[in-house]
Amino acid sequence: MDEEIGTLLPGVCKVLADSSKPLPDDTSLEKLLDRLTELSEAGVSLAKSCPCLLDLISAMASNPTSDPSILSFALKLSGLIAATKDGFTALQERLAIEVIFSVQRWKDAKLWDDPCIRIGWIHGLNRMLVHPKALSFFVQSGFIKTLLQLQGDTSMFVSSAANQLLAHILLSIQPEEEAHANSNLSAEYSTVVLQLSNHIKESMVPKEGALVDGSLQILKLLALILAQAHHFLQDQLLKSVAASLEVLVEAGYSKLTLPLMDVIMAGYSHDVTSRLLSPMFKNNNLVDLVHAAAAFLNRSHVRDSVYTCQAVRILLLPLHLLTEHLLLEAVPDNHHVMMAEQLKNKSKFISMICVCLRSTPQLVFMPADVLPCPPTMIVLSVVTLLRTCSGATSPTLLSGFKKENFKCIVSSRKVQKCALEMLVSLSGTPGATNTIKEVCDVLIQNMNNPDSDPTVLQKSYKALIHWLSVCTDQSSFPQQLREELLMAVKKRACDPRWEMRDSTVEFLGQLLCIPSLKSADEALLNEHCTSPLLREALQDPESYVRASAISALARSLGPSWEQGTELQADTVGHLLDILREDTEGFARRAVVRFFIAWLDTYSSTPLSNHSILLESIRVVLSQGSLDLDWEVKMNTLELVEILLKDAFSEHRRYCANGHTQAGDSIVDSPLSSLVNQGIFSVLLRSLLDCDRPVALKACELLIRIRDKCCSAGVLMSYELLEQEWGKEISKLLKKEGNEGGLVEVCEMLASLDLDDRRVLLSQSSDHIQNSFQSLLQDILKTGATIGAKDQDDGQEVIVDCY
């Protein structure tokens, strides 16, 4: 441990122990605990190295009038120190551990009602219970009874923490087999299991007229333990609580359906829980049935063909009745009654339909002997549901039960969005291409629907992209649908809502990335349709749309851009104007990314062959490195990195042809382009940038140039510009009298101490501001403010603590 920390820590402990001193904020206390935990995990004995911590705990144990947050910290600290045998012994010798963890003491001080104390008590025990002495202390003190009471605490945080601790205790001491149960821990183990089993058994079934919240917490605890328990412990617990579980299942509490399924699936290999599945799948409440079936399919690791078939049929039933697609063969009349019953509660009905929809991607890949219909039929049922949501089905053609279903589903954004999300996943369905016309038709209807909100439109675009990606034969996409899609896109590109325009522009860009649509012959929307829309979007009043348009244009880069047409030159000029003049960083970042993509496209051919690109690069480098947005500057340095990579490759070929020898001054070498393109100006300016990531990246690139060029003896000259950064570089080179003069590149790079600078830049300010030493100083500063003569009474002390 650092010597200065050892000097500061006793003073901090005195501040914390003095109730008259101002309190550090809770964040400071948590950070202090984290730092001490790090020391302990590194092998430092806190009891021996920091005896002041023991003094603090003793002081807290004898002074329950301190602030609850400090007392909670002391409880957690006690657990941390007692987690080691020597620390536990040291606290025992001071009688501190018995006192500070005494529940009765906290009750007498009227502090136990504060959740802060209860949480500190639980967390302290949780840290401590890692060795036999601590466990014996826990059992002999009778803490299991208190912990079981806290398991049903009114505070969600306390009850959750109690659950975690109970599971931790039981799982950490469980024997793997019954033969190993007669270990040194057998007495403590038996006591804990017996008390826990009795508590679960007695508390699981709610008393008459009582709420089921207590049962909910018990089931969470049981599932938590069963999921990680060995067979011996599982067997003990399940045999003890089997009768209570059966009572709960038979009672049919809707709120407990999922927690019961968690318990059943956690102990599924055991006879007790597997027997409970049958009554769970015979519930008369369709919503509960659907939730149970979905839970079974989602969490079952071992497939049971009987129950799997039942679960599949249950999940298909609502879709079968709603869409009238033959997903099931014969459906009993009572199922229609069950469905009609759910219509009385629209929110539950909608929730049930969404659960069924979310299961469809799993159902379509079920084996043929389990799935009662072709997978494509499920896709079509989702399509029909989407049509209903958008109001495409006329309610005048419906009657009775069907009409009530329609009223529940129509205009339901929740069902609509869920169905669209599932269509994305269903694009991989076996035989999916046979349904592409129906899928695309309903998606384009959504795009054209004036009632579609921005999220529905965005999800419709996403689904269409996925379905087009799996369709290798674009002839299955009729011309009429192509025309309807074009009309929808043009309409949405002019929508008054910017979110609609943004999603549309993004869609056009994503469309260009689909491999099967790369050629002009296969393009769903040809370039003559999309390019004007994208160029027009460059002038959109919303910066997000402008940025999306630029990104979409970057995806359109291809062989046609080699021609350097007047229209392309105009587009490039517009992009450079955005980089110079746009007030929003999103668009400026996108411009630099555009040129990165363009450069990547032609990285295999010399840059000199592309005059528009070559001229533009110089402007982008100059303007991007001066930008106020650090991400624009980082993107500019990424562009520099690509140029460096290309220059190094060209230089290797240049040298291989015998054009230069070591020590020659290179004028015609590809490396001379680094100077001509202004790369050194960008890197040197960025090296002094106030944004640390920018300076670090520039430093790393300069080191790469130094290692590649200077080690080979290459000579290059560079003229430092008479600007502020140029003068600063001159000072670093000790050439104050020669600002703006010529410097030899390798000499300059060697004089900049780049390696030391990289080390310094790699360290964030955290290594000073967020250090343990800084934290201790902040706490001491808080304590020292009391009594300061120039401080007004009642003035709040604000400490800039990390």
Residue, then its C-alpha position, 0 to 999 in steps of 0.5 A: m500500500d502506498e505510504e501516503i495513503g497509509t498516512l491519509l487513511p487514519g485522518v479519514c477514519k477520524v473524520l468518519a467517526d466524528s459525528s460533528k464533522p460534515l459527511p462525505d456524500d454517499t458516492s465518496l463512501e462507496k468509492l472508498l469501500d471499492r478502493l479498500t476492496e481492491l486492496s483486500e483482493a490484492g492480498v493486503s491484510l486490512a486488519k494489519s495494514c490499516p488498524c485505523l479501520l478497526d478503530l473506526i468500526s469499534a467507534m461505530a459499534s459504540n456510537p449508534t447516533s452517527d448518520p445512517s449512511i456512515l453506519s451502513f458503510a461501517l457494516k459493509l466495511s466490517g464484512l469486508i475485513a471479516a472476509t479474511k480469517d485474521g480480520f474476523t479474529a481481529l474484530q472478534e477480539r475487539l468484540a466489535i463484530e458481535v456488536i455491530f451486527s447485532v440486530q437488537r442493538w439497531k432496533d434499540a437505537k430505532l435505526w433498524d427501520d432505515p433501509c440503509i441500515r438493513i442493506g448495510w447489514i445484508h451486504g456486510l454479511n454477504r462479504m463476510l460469509v466466505h469461510p467456516k468461522a463466519l458461517s458459524f458466527f452467522v448460524q449461532s447468532g440466529f441471523i437466519k431468522t432475521l434474514l428470512q424476515l427481510q426476504g419479504d421486506t417492504s423495500m424491493f432492494v432489501s428483499s432482493a439483497a436478502n434473496q441473494l444472500l440466502a441463495h449465496i449461503l445455501l449454495s456455498i455450503q451445499p454438499e455435492e452428494e449426500a455422502h459428503a453431507n457429513s462434513n464439518l459444516s453439516a450442522e450449520y448446513s442442516t440448520v440453514v436448510l431446515q429453517l429455509s425449507n420451513h420458511i418457504k413451505e409456510s410462506m409460499v401459499p398466501k393466507e386467505g385475503a392476503l396479497v400474493d406479493g409474499s409468494l412472489q418473493i418466495l418463488k423468486l428465492l426458490a428459483l434462484i436456489l434451484a437453478q444453481a443447486h446440486h441434485f442433493l440440495q434440489d431434492q431436499l428443497l423440492k420434497s419439502v415444498a412439493a405440497s405448497l407448490e401444488v396448492l399454488v398451481e391449482a389456485g391459478y394465481s395469474k400473477l404467479t404464472l411466470p414465477l412458478m414456471d421459473v421454479i418448474m424450469a429451474g428444477y425441471s429434471h426433478d419429478v416434483t417440478s415436472r409433474l407440475l407442468s401438466p396442470m400448468f398447461k390445463n389452465n382455463n385462463l388463456v393468457d396464463l396458458v400462453h405465458a406458461a407455454a412461452a416460458f417452457l419453450n424459452r427456458s427448457h434445455v431438455r425437450d420433452s416432446v409431449y409438453t413441447c407439442q402442447a406448448v406449440r399448440i397453445l402459442l399458435l391458438p390465438l393466432h389461429l383464431l385471430t387470423e383464420h389461417l389453418l395453423l391448427e387442425a381441430v380447435p375445441d369450442n371451449h377455446h373460442v370461449m376462452m379467447a372471447e373471455q380475454l377480450k374483456n381486458k384489452s391490455k391483457f389480450i394485447s399482451m397475450i398476442c405479443v407473447c405469441l408473436r414473439s414466439t413465432p421465430q422459434l416456432v417456425f424452426m420446430p421439427a415437422d412432427v411438432l409443428p402442426c402447420p407449414p412454417t410459411m403459414i405462420v408467416l402469413s398469419v403475422v402478415t394478416l395480423l399486420r393488415t388488421c392492425s393497419g385497418a386494411t380489413s373492413p369491419t363491416l364484413l365481420s360479425g360477433f367474435k371476429k368483430e370484437n377481435f378486430k376492435c381490439i387489434v386495429s390501430s394497436r401500435k404495440v401489436q403492430k410494432c411487435a409483428l414488424e419486429m418478428l417479421v425481421s426474424l421470420s425472414g430466415t423461415p424455411g420457404a420464406t421466399n414463397t411468401i415474399k410478395e405478401v410480406c412486401d405488400v403489407l410492408i409497403q402498405n404500412m409505408n403508405n399509410p398516413d397513420s403510420d408513426p415514425t417507429v412503425l415506418q422505421k420498423s417497416y423499412k428494416a423488415l423490408i431490407h431483411w426480406l429483400s436480403v434473403c431473396t436472391d431472385q428479384s423477379s419475384f418482386p412484381q413491377q407493381l410493387r416496385e412502383e408502389l415502393l417508389m411512390a411510398v419512398k418519394k412521399r416519405a422523403c418529403d414528410p413534414r416529420w424529420e424522423m420519417r425523412d431520416s428513416t427513408v434516407e437511411f432505407l435508401g442507403q441500406l438498399l444499396c448494401i444488399p448484395s443481390l441488388k448491387s447491379a443496375d439490372e437487379a436494383l429495386l430502385n434505380e440510381h436515377c430515382t434514389s440519387p436525386l432524393l439523396r442529393e435533395a436531402l443534403q439540404d434538409p433543415e434537420s442535421y440528422v437527415r443531412a448526416s443520413a443522406i451523406s452516409a447513404l451517398a457513401r454506400s452508393l460509391g462505385p465504378s460510376w464515380e471513377q468517371g468524375t461527372e459534372l453531377q458528381a463534382d457538384t455533389v462533392g462540392h456540396l459535401l465540402d460546403i457542409l464540412r466548412e459551414d454546417t453548424e451541426g457536428f453530425a453532418r460534418r462527421a458524415v462528410v469525413r466518413f464519406f471521403i474515408a469510404w471513397l478512399d477505401t473504394y479505390s485503395s488498390t489504384p493510385l490516388s493520382n488517377h482520381s482527380i476529384l478525390l485528390e483535390s477534395i482530400r486536401v480540403v477535407l484534411s485541412q478543414g477537418s483538422l480545424d473542426l471544433d468537434w473532436e469526432v470530426k478530428m478523429n475521423t480526419l485522422e482515420l483518413v490520414e491513416i488510410l493515406l499513410k497506409d497507401a503511401f507506405s505500400e507505394h514506397r515499398r514498390y518504389c524502393a523495390n524497383g531501385h528508385t532510391q537508396a538509403g540516405d537519398s532525398i526523395v522528391d518523386s517518391p510516394l512518401s513525398s505526397l505526405v508533405n504535399q497533401g498537408i498530412f504533416s500539418v494535420l498531424l502536428r496540429s492534432l498532436l497539440d490538440c486539447d482533446r486527448p484522444v485526438a492528440l494520442k491518435a496523432c502521436e501514434l501516427l507520427i510514431r508510425i511515420r518515424d519508424k517506417c521512414c526514419s529507420a530506412g534513412v529517408l530524408m524529407s523536409y517540411e516547412l513549419l507554418e507560421q501559425e500558433w501550433g507551428k510556433e509551439i512545435s518550433k519551441l519544442l524543437k528548441k528553434e524559437g528563432n526559426e519559426g516557420g522555417l524548414v525542418e528535416v522530418c526525421e530530426m523533427l520526429a526524433s526531437l518531439d519525444l513521441d514515445d514519452r508523449r504517447v505514454l502521457l496521453s494514454q493516461s486519462s485524467d483519472h490517474i490523478q483525479n480518480s486516485f485513492q489519494s485524491l479520494l482521501q484528500d477530498i474526504l479530509k477536505t470535507g471534514a476540514t471545512i467545519g469551523a472555517k472562519d470564512q464559511d457562512d453558517g449553513q452554506e453547503v459544502i460541495v466537493d468535486c469527488y469522482 
